[in-house]
């Protein structure tokens, strides 16, 4: 016993305590490897997603400054600008910057610019900041390089600062507004917001999984902790060493996880960048996004809080621990409060709080509900094996609470994201088809008369089968009423004639025969944003000031208008007053047998111009559809990786748990059952676990889908997506859960074939349950 006092000496913890604590991982190296691998994979997944979304957010802001609407110089005679125009304007002292859009024969659009010319816009302006960067061909290149590219289409714009006046230009030029991108910034923000919300759920699921694995190790080390305590080591010192242990493991695992995440983002970044560029005209600039410090600190915080939360809050947990009925009542209260708050929340922060409450309540209630149901079912079963199976299910659910809840959250998240993505694709494809119904879009040149072109097209309809067309006039109007004569401005979209190209539009609300009434000039239609903002519906009257003429017009319908933050009214262009300020005018034409070449030649002759701005809507729709497929493939890949992470953690936890209970399952063989029959009982048990979690994840996923489309999107952007569910995808997830259950059963059967040693007492098992 001479050596025994040295255990109580102050040098014992410093010299031998780390070795004593780490001896657990020497006996269970696979557990240490699994914990480290889970931290690495979770860090890689979240870092990759966070890096992409931070790049996208930075690119959204930078591109908004770079291609925001501004002034451009155009020629009086309607001819296309050439490099000589840029030279002459610069020699005249006018601040202009060339913007040469080039579409190569193969490849995506490039923009040729002259960064030196951009600096005359003034330091600190959007243009100079956005374009003061190396030209790496993604998508900006030097204007000389762009001009030398063999392209199927190119167009030169000359941009000027907002302070430039027409009076300061040489003769033969005037100013016109210019925008390098369509008004789809809200779509980009919505897409990035969904990815960021997905990243938060990934962090939550990661925390649950890490906590489950770490608490499993702590449960296996309780005897070692008790032995150290008998040898005089204070519990506080053990806790400090445990904190240092998990912090060191986190540092060793998080840093390579961040590196792998950035590598993953780089691998997916090219396709993601092309998606942003093609869909939202937003290039994903190289070198943007967060560095190493933020992801490392975030993941360290997640790991430490998940693993050491019990140690940090041990006193409070013991003081405020609640009995099972009180915990169930609290979980139900959280669930009910979250559901009510999500329905009534007036702003996004309250919706996010509501989602957190619902997830907390569901996660707390699910294991207890399954265990209670299993015990109730066991009490009503007459067959001994059925009673055993349901009671064992209750034990299993209690011991695997955290990984089962993580799998439930992952399934719910995958269901919601899949429904959101599929709905978004279907809805936006239909919306694109409506807005691009015509085959071609022709811009009416400035200072020309659109009525002449309309008269010519009207005259051709009798002799040109299949010819469809309408004029599109855009401008501004002001909302007004008796209480607020000077209301906000709204966009005006006026079409004439109101023909087949617009009558197929889907409407959220509609009066009886709305398109006929619109063609007769009996009212207006409004977009969803304006309807929500002003609380307007079909039959209400909207007060509009068109030009200087106030008018009260009934609302004939409400149409979806995805991706635009502003309110808009759709009316018959024939009802516009003569003094209406036309900001933009175009023609939408499906030429039929007439042919687009004949149409453009006639319009050039009518307007007296040498070149028309023509857009092929079919090509644009095909590009947009392909870009959407590529964009949402990224989202599906991220959700699938999250689901695989949760399933892998459940498999690992089940393996360890069943290893500890293999002696108990072998008692069934001792009592006379064949090993094949025992394996069948374990298979049914495993399928009950995963099947029950899948069934409980379904309502949570449907509710989360509803929150995304009917609460978050309208509050954030003013428009919503239709609610849709996809039972075929539910079947796919059911098959996946079946595979997880079969894998767990296979692991359990493997444990039955190994020699095991029965514990000395029942309390030696995790949780003390048999």
C-alpha positions in Angstrom: 0.0 0.0 0.0 3.0 2.3 -0.1 2.1 3.5 -3.5 -1.4 4.3 -2.6 -0.7 7.7 -0.9 0.9 8.9 -4.1 -2.5 8.7 -5.7 -3.7 11.4 -3.3 -0.7 13.6 -3.8 -1.0 16.8 -5.8 1.3 15.4 -8.5 -1.2 12.6 -9.4 -3.7 14.6 -11.4 -1.0 16.4 -13.3 1.0 13.2 -14.3 -1.5 10.4 -14.5 -5.0 12.0 -14.8 -4.8 12.6 -18.6 -3.6 9.0 -19.2 -6.4 7.7 -17.0 -9.1 9.7 -18.9 -7.7 8.8 -22.3 -7.5 5.1 -21.4 -11.2 4.9 -22.5 -10.3 5.8 -26.1 -7.4 3.2 -26.0 -10.0 0.6 -25.2 -12.5 2.1 -27.7 -10.5 3.6 -30.6 -13.3 3.3 -33.0 -15.5 5.6 -30.8 -12.8 8.3 -30.8 -12.4 7.9 -34.6 -16.1 8.1 -35.1 -16.4 11.3 -32.9 -13.6 12.9 -34.8 -14.9 11.9 -38.2 -18.4 13.3 -37.3 -16.9 16.6 -36.3 -14.9 16.7 -39.5 -17.8 15.8 -41.7 -20.2 18.2 -40.0 -17.6 21.0 -40.2 -17.0 20.3 -43.9 -20.7 20.3 -44.6 -21.5 23.5 -42.8 -18.4 25.3 -43.9 -19.0 24.5 -47.5 -22.5 25.7 -47.3 -21.6 28.8 -45.4 -18.7 29.6 -47.7 -21.0 29.4 -50.7 -23.8 31.5 -49.2 -21.3 34.1 -48.0 -19.9 34.3 -51.5 -23.4 34.6 -52.9 -24.3 37.3 -50.4 -21.2 39.3 -51.2 -21.8 38.8 -54.9 -25.4 39.9 -54.6 -24.3 43.2 -52.9 -21.3 43.8 -55.2 -23.3 43.0 -58.4 -26.1 45.2 -57.3 -23.7 48.1 -57.2 -22.0 47.0 -60.4 -25.0 46.5 -62.6 -27.6 48.7 -60.9 -29.8 50.9 -63.1 -27.9 53.9 -64.3 -27.6 56.2 -67.3 -26.2 55.3 -70.7 -25.4 57.4 -73.8 -27.2 56.5 -77.0 -27.2 58.0 -80.5 -29.9 60.3 -81.8 -30.1 58.4 -85.1 -30.8 55.1 -83.4 -27.6 53.4 -84.7 -25.6 51.0 -82.5 -22.7 52.4 -80.5 -19.1 51.6 -81.6 -15.7 52.2 -80.1 -15.3 55.4 -82.0 -18.3 56.9 -80.1 -16.5 56.1 -76.8 -13.3 57.8 -78.0 -15.1 60.9 -79.2 -17.1 61.3 -76.0 -13.9 60.9 -73.9 -12.1 63.5 -76.0 -15.1 65.8 -75.4 -14.6 65.4 -71.6 -17.6 63.3 -70.9 -17.2 60.6 -68.2 -18.3 57.4 -69.9 -17.3 53.7 -69.3 -17.7 51.0 -72.0 -19.7 48.0 -71.1 -19.4 45.4 -73.9 -21.6 42.4 -73.5 -20.4 39.4 -75.5 -21.9 36.0 -75.9 -19.3 33.6 -77.4 -20.3 30.7 -79.7 -19.6 28.4 -76.8 -19.7 29.5 -73.2 -21.5 32.0 -71.0 -21.8 35.7 -71.4 -18.8 37.9 -70.8 -18.7 41.6 -70.1 -15.8 43.7 -71.4 -15.0 46.8 -69.3 -12.3 49.4 -68.9 -11.5 49.8 -65.2 -9.5 53.0 -65.8 -12.5 54.6 -67.3 -14.6 53.6 -64.3 -12.6 55.7 -62.0 -14.0 58.9 -63.4 -17.3 57.9 -61.7 -15.7 59.0 -58.4 -14.1 57.3 -55.6 -16.5 55.3 -53.4 -19.2 55.0 -56.0 -20.8 51.6 -56.7 -19.2 51.3 -60.1 -15.7 52.0 -59.1 -15.8 49.8 -56.1 -17.4 46.9 -57.9 -15.1 47.0 -60.8 -11.9 47.8 -59.1 -10.7 44.2 -59.1 -8.5 41.9 -61.3 -10.2 40.9 -64.5 -10.2 37.1 -64.4 -12.8 36.3 -67.0 -15.5 35.5 -64.4 -17.4 37.3 -66.0 -15.5 40.6 -66.4 -12.7 40.8 -69.0 -10.8 43.6 -70.5 -12.8 45.4 -73.2 -10.1 44.7 -75.8 -10.2 41.0 -75.0 -14.0 41.0 -75.2 -13.9 42.7 -78.6 -11.5 40.1 -80.0 -13.8 37.2 -79.1 -15.7 35.5 -81.9 -19.2 35.9 -80.7 -22.7 35.2 -81.9 -24.0 38.3 -80.2 -22.4 41.5 -78.8 -23.7 44.9 -77.6 -21.8 48.0 -76.5 -23.2 50.3 -73.8 -21.6 53.6 -72.7 -22.4 54.2 -69.0 -22.3 57.6 -67.4 -22.7 58.9 -63.8 -26.1 59.9 -62.4 -24.8 63.5 -62.3 -24.3 63.7 -66.1 -26.9 65.9 -67.9 -28.0 65.7 -71.6 -26.9 69.3 -72.0 -23.3 68.3 -71.3 -23.2 65.8 -74.2 -22.0 66.6 -77.8 -24.6 66.9 -80.5 -26.1 63.6 -81.7 -26.3 61.9 -78.3 -28.7 61.8 -75.4 -29.2 59.9 -72.1 -31.2 56.8 -71.4 -31.5 54.5 -68.4 -29.5 51.2 -68.5 -29.7 48.1 -66.4 -27.4 45.1 -66.9 -29.6 42.7 -65.1 -33.3 41.8 -64.8 -35.1 42.8 -61.6 -34.7 39.4 -59.9 -32.7 40.5 -56.8 -35.4 39.3 -54.5 -35.2 35.8 -56.0 -31.5 35.7 -55.3 -32.1 36.9 -51.7 -34.8 34.2 -51.2 -32.5 31.5 -52.5 -29.6 32.6 -50.3 -32.0 32.9 -47.3 -33.2 29.3 -47.8 -29.6 28.1 -47.9 -28.7 30.0 -44.8 -31.7 28.6 -42.9 -30.6 25.1 -44.1 -27.1 25.9 -42.6 -28.7 26.7 -39.2 -30.6 23.4 -39.3 -27.4 21.6 -40.1 -25.7 23.1 -37.1 -28.6 22.0 -34.9 -28.6 18.5 -36.2 -24.8 18.4 -35.8 -25.0 19.5 -32.2 -27.6 16.8 -31.4 -25.5 14.1 -33.1 -22.2 15.1 -31.4 -24.0 15.4 -28.0 -25.4 11.9 -28.4 -22.0 10.3 -29.2 -20.2 12.2 -26.5 -22.8 11.4 -23.8 -22.5 7.7 -24.8 -18.8 7.8 -24.1 -19.5 9.6 -20.7 -21.9 6.9 -19.8 -19.3 4.2 -20.5 -16.7 6.1 -18.4 -18.8 6.5 -15.3 -17.1 3.7 -13.5 -13.7 5.3 -14.3 -14.9 8.7 -13.0 -16.1 7.0 -9.8 -12.8 5.3 -9.3 -10.9 8.5 -9.8 -13.1 10.2 -7.2 -12.3 7.4 -4.7 -8.7 8.1 -5.3 -9.2 11.7 -4.3 -9.5 13.5 -7.6 -12.1 16.2 -7.3 -15.0 16.1 -9.8 -14.3 19.7 -10.8 -10.7 18.7 -11.9 -12.1 15.8 -14.0 -14.6 18.2 -15.6 -11.8 20.7 -16.5 -9.7 17.9 -18.1 -12.8 16.7 -20.0 -13.3 20.2 -21.3 -9.7 20.4 -22.4 -10.0 17.0 -24.0 -13.0 17.9 -26.2 -11.4 21.3 -27.0 -8.3 19.6 -28.2 -10.3 17.0 -30.2 -12.3 19.9 -31.7 -9.3 21.8 -32.8 -7.7 18.7 -34.3 -11.0 17.9 -36.2 -12.4 21.3 -37.0 -9.4 22.7 -38.9 -9.2 19.9 -41.5 -13.0 20.1 -41.6 -12.9 23.8 -42.6 -10.2 23.1 -45.2 -12.4 20.3 -46.7 -15.4 22.5 -46.6 -13.6 25.2 -48.5 -12.5 22.5 -51.0 -16.1 21.3 -51.3 -17.2 24.9 -51.9 -14.5 25.4 -54.5 -15.6 22.2 -56.3 -19.3 23.2 -56.2 -18.5 26.9 -56.7 -18.1 26.8 -60.4 -21.6 25.3 -61.0 -23.1 27.4 -58.2 -21.5 30.6 -59.7 -22.8 29.8 -63.1 -26.2 29.3 -61.6 -26.1 32.7 -59.9 -24.7 34.4 -63.0 -27.2 32.8 -65.4 -30.3 33.0 -63.1 -29.8 36.3 -61.3 -27.0 37.9 -63.4 -24.9 37.8 -60.3 -21.3 36.5 -60.8 -19.7 34.6 -57.9 -16.5 36.6 -57.5 -13.4 34.6 -56.7 -11.8 35.2 -53.3 -14.9 36.3 -51.6 -16.6 34.7 -48.6 -15.5 34.3 -45.0 -12.0 33.2 -44.1 -10.9 30.6 -41.6 -11.5 32.2 -38.3 -15.3 32.5 -38.3 -16.0 28.8 -39.3 -13.5 27.5 -36.8 -14.9 29.6 -34.0 -18.5 28.7 -34.9 -17.8 25.0 -35.0 -15.7 25.0 -31.9 -18.6 26.7 -30.1 -21.1 24.1 -31.4 -18.9 21.2 -30.4 -18.1 22.6 -26.9 -21.7 23.6 -26.1 -23.1 20.3 -27.5 -20.6 18.1 -25.6 -20.0 20.1 -22.4 -23.4 21.6 -21.9 -24.2 19.2 -19.1 -20.9 19.9 -17.4 -21.3 23.7 -17.7 -24.9 23.7 -16.5 -24.7 20.7 -14.1 -25.8 22.5 -11.0 -28.7 24.2 -12.7 -29.8 20.9 -14.3 -29.8 19.1 -11.0 -31.7 22.0 -9.3 -34.3 22.4 -12.0 -34.8 18.8 -13.2 -38.4 18.1 -13.8 -40.4 14.8 -13.5 -41.5 13.2 -16.7 -45.1 14.5 -16.6 -43.9 18.0 -16.1 -41.4 17.7 -19.0 -44.1 16.4 -21.3 -46.4 19.2 -20.3 -43.6 21.7 -21.0 -42.9 20.2 -24.4 -46.6 20.4 -25.3 -46.7 24.0 -24.2 -43.6 24.8 -26.3 -45.1 23.1 -29.3 -48.4 24.8 -28.9 -46.8 28.2 -28.4 -44.6 27.8 -31.4 -47.5 26.8 -33.7 -49.6 29.7 -32.6 -46.7 32.1 -32.9 -45.8 30.9 -36.4 -49.4 31.6 -37.5 -49.7 35.0 -35.9 -46.1 36.3 -36.1 -45.9 39.8 -37.6 -42.2 39.7 -38.6 -39.4 37.3 -39.5 -37.6 37.2 -36.1 -40.8 36.0 -34.4 -41.3 33.3 -37.1 -37.7 32.0 -36.5 -38.4 32.0 -32.7 -41.6 30.0 -33.4 -39.7 27.5 -35.5 -37.2 27.0 -32.7 -40.0 26.5 -30.2 -41.7 23.9 -32.4 -38.5 22.0 -33.0 -37.6 22.1 -29.3 -41.1 20.9 -28.3 -41.2 18.2 -31.0 -37.6 17.0 -30.1 -38.5 16.8 -26.4 -41.9 15.2 -26.9 -41.1 12.6 -29.7 -39.0 10.1 -27.7 -41.3 10.3 -24.7 -44.4 9.9 -26.9 -42.9 6.8 -28.6 -41.8 5.3 -25.3 -45.2 5.9 -23.7 -47.0 4.5 -26.7 -44.8 1.4 -26.7 -45.4 0.8 -23.0 -49.2 1.2 -23.5 -49.1 -1.2 -26.4 -47.1 -3.7 -24.4 -49.7 -3.6 -21.6 -52.4 -4.4 -24.1 -50.6 -7.2 -25.9 -51.3 -10.8 -24.8 -48.3 -12.4 -26.7 -45.2 -12.5 -24.5 -42.9 -11.7 -27.5 -45.0 -8.7 -28.4 -44.8 -7.4 -24.9 -41.1 -7.9 -24.8 -40.7 -6.2 -28.2 -42.6 -3.1 -27.2 -40.9 -2.8 -23.9 -37.6 -3.1 -25.5 -38.6 -0.4 -28.0 -39.3 1.9 -25.1 -35.8 1.3 -23.7 -34.2 1.7 -27.1 -35.9 5.0 -27.7 -34.9 6.4 -24.3 -31.3 5.4 -24.8 -31.1 6.7 -28.4 -33.0 9.8 -27.8 -30.6 12.3 -29.3 -29.7 10.5 -32.6 -33.3 9.6 -33.1 -34.4 13.3 -32.7 -31.5 14.3 -35.0 -32.8 11.8 -37.6 -36.3 13.2 -37.2 -35.1 16.8 -37.7 -33.0 15.7 -40.7 -36.0 13.9 -42.3 -38.2 16.9 -41.7 -35.7 19.3 -43.2 -35.2 17.1 -46.3 -39.0 16.9 -46.7 -39.4 20.6 -46.5 -36.5 21.5 -48.7 -37.5 19.0 -51.3 -41.1 20.3 -51.4 -39.8 23.9 -51.5 -37.4 23.2 -54.3 -39.8 21.2 -56.4 -42.6 23.7 -55.9 -40.3 26.5 -56.8 -39.1 24.8 -59.9 -42.6 23.9 -61.1 -44.1 27.3 -60.2 -41.3 29.4 -61.7 -41.3 27.3 -64.8 -45.0 28.0 -65.3 -44.4 31.7 -64.5 -41.5 31.9 -67.0 -43.7 30.2 -69.6 -46.4 32.9 -69.0 -44.0 35.9 -69.1 -42.1 34.5 -72.1 -45.2 33.3 -74.0 -44.2 35.2 -77.1 -41.4 33.9 -79.2 -39.5 37.2 -79.4 -39.2 40.4 -77.5 -38.4 43.6 -79.5 -37.5 46.9 -77.8 -39.1 50.0 -79.3 -36.3 52.4 -80.0 -36.3 55.8 -78.2 -38.0 58.7 -80.0 -40.0 56.4 -82.2 -43.7 55.8 -82.5 -44.9 52.4 -81.2 -48.4 53.0 -82.7 -47.0 52.7 -86.2 -45.6 49.3 -85.5 -48.9 48.2 -83.8 -50.8 49.4 -86.9 -48.6 47.4 -89.2 -48.9 44.2 -87.1 -52.6 44.6 -87.0 -52.7 44.8 -90.8 -50.6 41.6 -91.1 -52.8 39.4 -88.9 -55.3 38.6 -91.6 -52.7 37.3 -94.0 -50.2 35.8 -91.5 -51.6 32.7 -89.7 -50.1 32.2 -86.2 -49.1 35.9 -85.7 -49.6 36.9 -82.1 -48.4 40.1 -80.6 -49.0 42.9 -78.1 -47.4 46.2 -77.0 -45.9 46.5 -73.6 -45.7 50.0 -72.0 -44.0 50.5 -68.6 -44.2 53.5 -66.4 -45.1 54.7 -62.9 -48.4 55.5 -61.2 -49.2 56.8 -57.7 -51.5 55.3 -55.2 -53.9 57.7 -53.6 -57.0 57.8 -51.5 -59.0 60.3 -49.6 -56.9 59.9 -46.5 -53.5 59.8 -48.3 -53.6 61.8 -51.5 -49.8 61.3 -52.0 -49.4 57.6 -51.7 -46.5 55.4 -52.8 -45.5 54.8 -56.4 -46.2 51.5 -58.2 -45.1 50.1 -61.5 -47.4 50.1 -64.4 -47.5 47.3 -66.9 -49.8 48.2 -69.8 -50.5 45.8 -72.7 -52.6 46.2 -75.8 -54.2 44.3 -77.2 -55.2 42.0 -74.3 -54.9 38.8 -76.4 -53.9 35.2 -76.1 -50.3 36.0 -75.0 -51.6 37.2 -71.6 -54.9 35.5 -71.1 -53.2 32.2 -70.1 -51.7 33.9 -67.0 -52.4 32.1 -63.7 -54.3 34.3 -61.2 -54.3 33.9 -57.4 -57.7 35.6 -57.3 -60.0 36.6 -60.2 -63.4 38.1 -60.9 -65.8 36.6 -63.4 -64.2 36.8 -66.9 -61.4 39.0 -65.8 -59.5 39.1 -69.1 -62.6 40.3 -71.0 -63.1 43.0 -68.5 -59.5 44.1 -68.7 -59.7 44.2 -72.5 -62.7 46.4 -72.2 -60.8 48.8 -69.8 -63.2 48.1 -66.9 -60.5 47.6 -64.3 -56.9 46.6 -63.4 -55.1 43.6 -62.1 -52.5 43.9 -59.4 -49.6 41.7 -58.3 -49.4 39.8 -55.1 -47.0 42.2 -53.5 -49.3 45.2 -53.9 -52.3 43.1 -52.8 -50.6 42.1 -49.5 -49.1 45.5 -48.9 -52.3 47.5 -49.4 -54.7 44.7 -48.2 -56.5 44.6 -51.6 -58.5 41.9 -53.2 -60.9 41.2 -56.1 -63.8 43.7 -56.0 -61.9 46.4 -54.1 -61.2 49.7 -55.7 -57.7 51.0 -56.2 -57.0 54.8 -56.5 -54.4 55.4 -59.2 -53.0 58.7 -60.5 -51.9 58.0 -64.1 -50.1 61.0 -65.4 -52.1 63.9 -63.8 -55.4 62.0 -64.0 -56.7 60.3 -60.8 -58.9 57.3 -61.4 -60.7 54.7 -59.2 -60.5 51.3 -60.9 -61.8 48.0 -59.6 -59.4 45.1 -59.0 -60.2 42.3 -61.5 -57.5 39.9 -60.4 -54.3 39.2 -58.4 -51.4 37.6 -60.2 -48.2 36.1 -58.9 -45.0 38.2 -59.6 -42.1 36.3 -58.1 -38.8 38.0 -57.5 -39.9 41.6 -57.5 -40.2 43.7 -54.3 -42.4 46.5 -55.7 -46.1 46.7 -56.3 -47.4 46.6 -59.9 -50.7 47.1 -61.8 -51.6 45.5 -65.1 -54.0 47.4 -67.3 -55.1 47.9 -70.9 -52.7 50.3 -72.6 -55.6 51.7 -74.6 -56.9 53.3 -71.3 -53.7 55.2 -70.6 -54.0 59.0 -70.8 -52.1 60.9 -73.4 -49.9 62.6 -70.8 -48.8 59.3 -69.2 -45.0 59.2 -68.8 -43.8 56.2 -70.8 -40.6 54.9 -69.3 -40.1 51.9 -71.6 -41.9 50.3 -74.5 -41.5 47.0 -76.3 -43.3 44.5 -78.5 -43.9 40.8 -77.7 -44.2 38.9 -81.0 -44.8 35.4 -82.1 -44.4 35.8 -85.9 -46.0 32.5 -87.0 -45.7 32.0 -90.8 -44.6 35.6 -91.2 -41.1 35.0 -89.9 -39.1 37.1 -87.5 -36.8 38.4 -90.3 -39.7 39.9 -92.2 -41.0 41.4 -89.0 -37.7 43.0 -87.9 -37.0 44.3 -91.5 -40.4 46.0 -91.6 -40.1 47.5 -88.2 -36.6 48.9 -89.0 -38.1 50.5 -92.1 -41.0 51.9 -90.1 -38.9 53.3 -87.3 -36.0 54.3 -89.6 -33.2 52.5 -87.6 -30.5 50.2 -88.7 -30.6 47.7 -85.8 -33.2 46.5 -83.3 -32.7 45.1 -79.8 -34.2 41.6 -80.3 -34.4 38.8 -77.6 -35.2 35.2 -78.3 -37.4 34.2 -75.4 -37.1 30.5 -76.1 -33.4 30.5 -75.6 -33.8 32.5 -72.4 -36.3 30.1 -71.0 -34.2 27.1 -71.8 -31.2 28.7 -70.1 -33.2 29.6 -67.0 -34.6 26.1 -66.7 -31.2 24.6 -67.0 -29.8 27.0 -64.4 -32.6 26.2 -62.0 -31.8 22.5 -62.3 -28.2 23.1 -61.6 -28.9 25.5 -58.7 -31.2 23.3 -56.8 -29.1 20.2 -57.3 -26.7 21.9 -54.9 -29.5 22.2 -52.3 -30.5 18.6 -52.7 -26.9 17.5 -52.4 -26.5 19.4 -49.1 -29.7 18.0 -47.6 -28.8 14.5 -48.7 -25.4 14.8 -47.0 -27.1 16.0 -43.8 -29.5 13.0 -43.9 -26.6 10.6 -44.4 -24.7 12.2 -41.5 -27.8 11.7 -39.2 -28.3 8.1 -40.4 -24.6 7.2 -39.9 -24.7 8.6 -36.4 -27.8 6.5 -35.6 -26.1 3.4 -37.0 -23.0 4.0 -34.9 -25.1 4.6 -31.7 -27.2 1.6 -32.4 -24.1 -0.5 -32.8 -22.6 0.6 -29.5 -25.9 0.3 -27.7 -26.6 -3.2 -28.9 -23.1 -4.3 -28.1 -23.8 -3.5 -24.5 -27.1 -5.4 -24.6 -26.1 -8.4 -26.7 -25.9 -10.6 -23.6 -29.6 -9.7 -23.0 -30.7 -10.6 -26.5 -28.8 -13.9 -26.2 -31.1 -14.8 -23.3 -33.8 -15.3 -25.9 -31.7 -18.1 -27.4 -31.2 -19.6 -23.9 -34.9 -19.5 -23.3 -35.5 -21.7 -26.4 -35.8 -19.5 -29.4 -33.9 -20.2 -32.6 -31.2 -17.6 -33.5 -33.1 -16.9 -36.7 -36.2 -16.1 -34.7 -34.3 -13.8 -32.4 -32.9 -12.0 -35.5 -36.4 -11.7 -36.8 -37.6 -10.1 -33.6 -34.7 -7.6 -33.6 -35.5 -6.8 -37.3 -39.0 -5.9 -36.3 -37.7 -3.9 -33.4 -35.3 -1.9 -35.6 -38.0 -1.2 -38.2 -40.4 0.0 -35.5 -37.8 2.5 -34.4 -36.9 4.0 -37.8 -40.5 3.7 -39.0 -41.9 5.5 -36.0 -39.3 8.3 -36.4 -40.2 8.6 -40.1 -44.0 8.8 -39.3 -43.4 11.6 -36.7 -41.0 13.5 -39.1 -43.7 13.7 -41.8 -46.0 16.3 -40.0 -43.0 18.3 -38.9 -41.7 18.4 -42.5 -45.1 19.4 -43.9 -45.4 22.1 -41.3 -41.9 23.4 -42.0 -42.8 23.5 -45.7 -45.9 25.6 -44.9 -43.7 28.0 -42.8 -41.2 28.4 -45.6 -43.8 29.2 -48.4 -46.6 30.9 -46.5 -44.8 32.7 -43.7 -41.1 33.3 -44.3 -41.2 34.2 -48.0 -44.2 36.6 -47.7 -42.8 38.4 -44.7 -39.3 38.6 -46.2 -40.2 39.3 -49.8 -43.9 40.0 -50.2 -44.8 36.9 -52.3 -45.5 33.3 -51.5 -45.3 30.0 -53.3 -48.2 27.6 -53.6 -48.2 24.9 -50.9 -47.6 21.5 -52.4 -46.7 18.0 -51.1 -45.1 15.2 -52.9 -46.1 11.7 -51.6 -43.7 10.0 -54.1 -40.8 11.6 -52.3 -42.3 10.4 -49.0 -42.1 6.8 -50.4 -38.4 7.4 -51.3 -37.7 8.5 -47.7 -39.6 5.5 -46.4 -37.3 3.2 -48.5 -34.3 5.0 -47.0 -35.6 4.5 -43.5 -36.2 0.9 -44.3 -32.6 0.6 -45.4 -31.5 2.2 -42.1 -33.6 -0.2 -40.1 -32.3 -3.2 -42.0 -28.7 -2.0 -41.4 -29.4 -1.7 -37.7 -30.9 -5.1 -37.6 -27.9 -6.5 -39.5 -25.6 -5.0 -36.8 -27.7 -6.4 -34.1 -27.6 -9.9 -35.7 -23.9 -9.7 -36.0 -23.6 -8.9 -32.3 -25.6 -12.1 -31.5 -22.9 -14.2 -33.0 -20.1 -12.8 -30.8 -19.2 -14.1 -27.3 -20.4 -11.7 -24.7 -20.0 -11.4 -20.9 -23.1 -10.6 -18.8 -22.7 -7.6 -16.6 -22.3 -8.0 -12.8 -25.5 -6.1 -12.2 -28.3 -4.4 -14.2 -27.0 -1.0 -13.3 -23.8 -1.7 -15.2 -25.7 -1.1 -18.4 -26.3 2.3 -19.8 -29.2 3.8 -18.0 -29.6 0.8 -15.8 -32.4 -0.6 -18.0 -33.1 -4.2 -19.0 
